[in-house]
Amino acid sequence: MKQIVSLAMFCALFFLVSCKKEAEIPPKIQFKTDAGYISADGKVAKSANLKAGISITKVEDELKTLNVSVAYDGATNTETKQKIDISGNPDNFAKDIDFSSRNQSGTEKWYFTVTDSDGNTAQVSLNLNIE
């Protein structure tokens, strides 16, 4: 009887160890690069009105949110500027994000982060020098 229990435990352990969870693939996100959009790091004026075009493509799981945040002057913490619910959208989502630089010199790092329904994230960012 002990042999049967030991064999059953060995089989269960082998099954658990041999099962690999597939790597989750996050959605794809990229900047629009057409005229009128900011899509690369650079210098901008104080209080500049800017527009980033964001294109998102579902890969595996349903799209959930688009978060726009900024960190000032090399800070590690960010300030959320917009959180957009994009659930219920089909496989693709596009959005123009209007924002402004501060009215003082320094640096700003803008983050555009998409999250899917499984919690996978993808991100693009802009490093701006405000002059």
PAVEXNU-754739 format. One record per residue (C-alpha): residue number from 1; residue in three letters; chain; x, y, z. Coordinates in steps of 0.001 Angstrom, whole numbers, plus 500000, padded with zeros to 6 digits. Example, Ala and Ser with C-alpha at 12.3 -4.5 7.8 and 13.67 -1.06 7.14 Angstrom:
// residues 2
<pt num="1" residuo="ala" cadena="A" xx="512300" yy="495500" zz="507800"/>
<pt num="2" residuo="ser" cadena="A" xx="513670" yy="498940" zz="507140"/>
***
This chain:
// residues 131
<pt num="1" residuo="met" cadena="A" xx="500000" yy="500000" zz="500000"/>
<pt num="2" residuo="lys" cadena="A" xx="502886" yy="502354" zz="500831"/>
<pt num="3" residuo="gln" cadena="A" xx="504289" yy="501752" zz="497352"/>
<pt num="4" residuo="ile" cadena="A" xx="501027" yy="502831" zz="495704"/>
<pt num="5" residuo="val" cadena="A" xx="500831" yy="505999" zz="497799"/>
<pt num="6" residuo="ser" cadena="A" xx="504496" yy="506770" zz="497062"/>
<pt num="7" residuo="leu" cadena="A" xx="503956" yy="506176" zz="493344"/>
<pt num="8" residuo="ala" cadena="A" xx="500862" yy="508414" zz="493349"/>
<pt num="9" residuo="met" cadena="A" xx="502787" yy="511186" zz="495151"/>
<pt num="10" residuo="phe" cadena="A" xx="505700" yy="510852" zz="492728"/>
<pt num="11" residuo="cys" cadena="A" xx="503338" yy="511072" zz="489725"/>
<pt num="12" residuo="ala" cadena="A" xx="501594" yy="514144" zz="491164"/>
<pt num="13" residuo="leu" cadena="A" xx="504915" yy="515838" zz="491882"/>
<pt num="14" residuo="phe" cadena="A" xx="506221" yy="514982" zz="488404"/>
<pt num="15" residuo="phe" cadena="A" xx="503057" yy="516412" zz="486849"/>
<pt num="16" residuo="leu" cadena="A" xx="503322" yy="519666" zz="488824"/>
<pt num="17" residuo="val" cadena="A" xx="507016" yy="520144" zz="488050"/>
<pt num="18" residuo="ser" cadena="A" xx="506728" yy="519277" zz="484363"/>
<pt num="19" residuo="cys" cadena="A" xx="503849" yy="521683" zz="483666"/>
<pt num="20" residuo="lys" cadena="A" xx="505244" yy="524974" zz="482486"/>
<pt num="21" residuo="lys" cadena="A" xx="503110" yy="528054" zz="482492"/>
<pt num="22" residuo="glu" cadena="A" xx="503244" yy="529814" zz="479161"/>
<pt num="23" residuo="ala" cadena="A" xx="504845" yy="533215" zz="479223"/>
<pt num="24" residuo="glu" cadena="A" xx="502277" yy="535965" zz="479012"/>
<pt num="25" residuo="ile" cadena="A" xx="502725" yy="538379" zz="476145"/>
<pt num="26" residuo="pro" cadena="A" xx="501771" yy="542007" zz="476834"/>
<pt num="27" residuo="pro" cadena="A" xx="499902" yy="544201" zz="474368"/>
<pt num="28" residuo="lys" cadena="A" xx="501890" yy="546277" zz="471890"/>
<pt num="29" residuo="ile" cadena="A" xx="502059" yy="550053" zz="472235"/>
<pt num="30" residuo="gln" cadena="A" xx="503731" yy="552627" zz="470023"/>
<pt num="31" residuo="phe" cadena="A" xx="503714" yy="556308" zz="469211"/>
<pt num="32" residuo="lys" cadena="A" xx="502144" yy="557729" zz="466075"/>
<pt num="33" residuo="thr" cadena="A" xx="504905" yy="559485" zz="464155"/>
<pt num="34" residuo="asp" cadena="A" xx="502810" yy="561631" zz="461805"/>
<pt num="35" residuo="ala" cadena="A" xx="503285" yy="565402" zz="461603"/>
<pt num="36" residuo="gly" cadena="A" xx="501863" yy="567229" zz="464620"/>
<pt num="37" residuo="tyr" cadena="A" xx="502687" yy="564456" zz="467114"/>
<pt num="38" residuo="ile" cadena="A" xx="505577" yy="564275" zz="469544"/>
<pt num="39" residuo="ser" cadena="A" xx="507117" yy="560822" zz="469404"/>
<pt num="40" residuo="ala" cadena="A" xx="510778" yy="561219" zz="470361"/>
<pt num="41" residuo="asp" cadena="A" xx="512863" yy="562637" zz="473179"/>
<pt num="42" residuo="gly" cadena="A" xx="513807" yy="566276" zz="472780"/>
<pt num="43" residuo="lys" cadena="A" xx="513722" yy="569887" zz="473881"/>
<pt num="44" residuo="val" cadena="A" xx="510460" yy="571794" zz="474248"/>
<pt num="45" residuo="ala" cadena="A" xx="509511" yy="575261" zz="475408"/>
<pt num="46" residuo="lys" cadena="A" xx="507986" yy="576063" zz="478784"/>
<pt num="47" residuo="ser" cadena="A" xx="504182" yy="575649" zz="478800"/>
<pt num="48" residuo="ala" cadena="A" xx="504273" yy="573997" zz="475355"/>
<pt num="49" residuo="asn" cadena="A" xx="501055" yy="572333" zz="474175"/>
<pt num="50" residuo="leu" cadena="A" xx="501967" yy="568828" zz="473011"/>
<pt num="51" residuo="lys" cadena="A" xx="500138" yy="565900" zz="471452"/>
<pt num="52" residuo="ala" cadena="A" xx="501204" yy="562255" zz="471575"/>
<pt num="53" residuo="gly" cadena="A" xx="499374" yy="559750" zz="469407"/>
<pt num="54" residuo="ile" cadena="A" xx="499206" yy="556285" zz="470963"/>
<pt num="55" residuo="ser" cadena="A" xx="498424" yy="553068" zz="469049"/>
<pt num="56" residuo="ile" cadena="A" xx="497754" yy="549879" zz="471013"/>
<pt num="57" residuo="thr" cadena="A" xx="497328" yy="546356" zz="469680"/>
<pt num="58" residuo="lys" cadena="A" xx="495885" yy="543470" zz="471694"/>
<pt num="59" residuo="val" cadena="A" xx="498163" yy="540409" zz="471641"/>
<pt num="60" residuo="glu" cadena="A" xx="496572" yy="537809" zz="473950"/>
<pt num="61" residuo="asp" cadena="A" xx="494299" yy="539264" zz="476596"/>
<pt num="62" residuo="glu" cadena="A" xx="491658" yy="541970" zz="476411"/>
<pt num="63" residuo="leu" cadena="A" xx="492830" yy="545561" zz="476740"/>
<pt num="64" residuo="lys" cadena="A" xx="492036" yy="547225" zz="480066"/>
<pt num="65" residuo="thr" cadena="A" xx="493629" yy="550636" zz="480769"/>
<pt num="66" residuo="leu" cadena="A" xx="495904" yy="553295" zz="479341"/>
<pt num="67" residuo="asn" cadena="A" xx="497732" yy="555271" zz="482022"/>
<pt num="68" residuo="val" cadena="A" xx="499534" yy="558560" zz="481321"/>
<pt num="69" residuo="ser" cadena="A" xx="501974" yy="559667" zz="484014"/>
<pt num="70" residuo="val" cadena="A" xx="504957" yy="561974" zz="484417"/>
<pt num="71" residuo="ala" cadena="A" xx="508083" yy="562208" zz="486567"/>
<pt num="72" residuo="tyr" cadena="A" xx="509755" yy="565583" zz="487014"/>
<pt num="73" residuo="asp" cadena="A" xx="513469" yy="566344" zz="487221"/>
<pt num="74" residuo="gly" cadena="A" xx="514702" yy="562744" zz="487461"/>
<pt num="75" residuo="ala" cadena="A" xx="512303" yy="561681" zz="490214"/>
<pt num="76" residuo="thr" cadena="A" xx="511498" yy="557981" zz="490495"/>
<pt num="77" residuo="asn" cadena="A" xx="507895" yy="558535" zz="491574"/>
<pt num="78" residuo="thr" cadena="A" xx="505342" yy="559487" zz="488942"/>
<pt num="79" residuo="glu" cadena="A" xx="502183" yy="561549" zz="488944"/>
<pt num="80" residuo="thr" cadena="A" xx="499226" yy="560078" zz="487069"/>
<pt num="81" residuo="lys" cadena="A" xx="497758" yy="562611" zz="484640"/>
<pt num="82" residuo="gln" cadena="A" xx="495152" yy="560422" zz="482913"/>
<pt num="83" residuo="lys" cadena="A" xx="493800" yy="556915" zz="483422"/>
<pt num="84" residuo="ile" cadena="A" xx="491671" yy="555809" zz="480494"/>
<pt num="85" residuo="asp" cadena="A" xx="489436" yy="552733" zz="480542"/>
<pt num="86" residuo="ile" cadena="A" xx="489945" yy="550989" zz="477200"/>
<pt num="87" residuo="ser" cadena="A" xx="488138" yy="547750" zz="478051"/>
<pt num="88" residuo="gly" cadena="A" xx="485525" yy="546690" zz="475573"/>
<pt num="89" residuo="asn" cadena="A" xx="487637" yy="547792" zz="472636"/>
<pt num="90" residuo="pro" cadena="A" xx="488407" yy="545313" zz="469908"/>
<pt num="91" residuo="asp" cadena="A" xx="491947" yy="544279" zz="469013"/>
<pt num="92" residuo="asn" cadena="A" xx="493215" yy="547825" zz="468388"/>
<pt num="93" residuo="phe" cadena="A" xx="492912" yy="551163" zz="470164"/>
<pt num="94" residuo="ala" cadena="A" xx="494232" yy="554588" zz="469194"/>
<pt num="95" residuo="lys" cadena="A" xx="494148" yy="557779" zz="471222"/>
<pt num="96" residuo="asp" cadena="A" xx="495538" yy="561281" zz="470926"/>
<pt num="97" residuo="ile" cadena="A" xx="496806" yy="562537" zz="474285"/>
<pt num="98" residuo="asp" cadena="A" xx="497030" yy="566316" zz="474660"/>
<pt num="99" residuo="phe" cadena="A" xx="499331" yy="567537" zz="477432"/>
<pt num="100" residuo="ser" cadena="A" xx="501504" yy="570510" zz="478337"/>
<pt num="101" residuo="ser" cadena="A" xx="505017" yy="570944" zz="479622"/>
<pt num="102" residuo="arg" cadena="A" xx="505541" yy="572799" zz="482892"/>
<pt num="103" residuo="asn" cadena="A" xx="506175" yy="576530" zz="482932"/>
<pt num="104" residuo="gln" cadena="A" xx="509635" yy="576058" zz="484423"/>
<pt num="105" residuo="ser" cadena="A" xx="512945" yy="574689" zz="483169"/>
<pt num="106" residuo="gly" cadena="A" xx="513816" yy="571087" zz="484010"/>
<pt num="107" residuo="thr" cadena="A" xx="513159" yy="567605" zz="482754"/>
<pt num="108" residuo="glu" cadena="A" xx="509954" yy="565638" zz="482351"/>
<pt num="109" residuo="lys" cadena="A" xx="509637" yy="561941" zz="481588"/>
<pt num="110" residuo="trp" cadena="A" xx="506194" yy="561061" zz="480276"/>
<pt num="111" residuo="tyr" cadena="A" xx="505047" yy="557421" zz="480490"/>
<pt num="112" residuo="phe" cadena="A" xx="502236" yy="555870" zz="478462"/>
<pt num="113" residuo="thr" cadena="A" xx="501414" yy="552438" zz="479911"/>
<pt num="114" residuo="val" cadena="A" xx="498856" yy="549943" zz="478643"/>
<pt num="115" residuo="thr" cadena="A" xx="497581" yy="547110" zz="480844"/>
<pt num="116" residuo="asp" cadena="A" xx="495608" yy="544097" zz="479673"/>
<pt num="117" residuo="ser" cadena="A" xx="493022" yy="542077" zz="481599"/>
<pt num="118" residuo="asp" cadena="A" xx="495693" yy="539642" zz="482808"/>
<pt num="119" residuo="gly" cadena="A" xx="497825" yy="542444" zz="484284"/>
<pt num="120" residuo="asn" cadena="A" xx="500488" yy="542432" zz="481567"/>
<pt num="121" residuo="thr" cadena="A" xx="501866" yy="545882" zz="480776"/>
<pt num="122" residuo="ala" cadena="A" xx="503735" yy="547573" zz="477945"/>
<pt num="123" residuo="gln" cadena="A" xx="505080" yy="551108" zz="477976"/>
<pt num="124" residuo="val" cadena="A" xx="506543" yy="553850" zz="475840"/>
<pt num="125" residuo="ser" cadena="A" xx="508025" yy="557063" zz="477185"/>
<pt num="126" residuo="leu" cadena="A" xx="509256" yy="560529" zz="476245"/>
<pt num="127" residuo="asn" cadena="A" xx="512167" yy="562374" zz="477873"/>
<pt num="128" residuo="leu" cadena="A" xx="511679" yy="566111" zz="477525"/>
<pt num="129" residuo="asn" cadena="A" xx="514078" yy="568919" zz="478408"/>
<pt num="130" residuo="ile" cadena="A" xx="512042" yy="572033" zz="479197"/>
<pt num="131" residuo="glu" cadena="A" xx="513805" yy="575273" zz="478258"/>
***
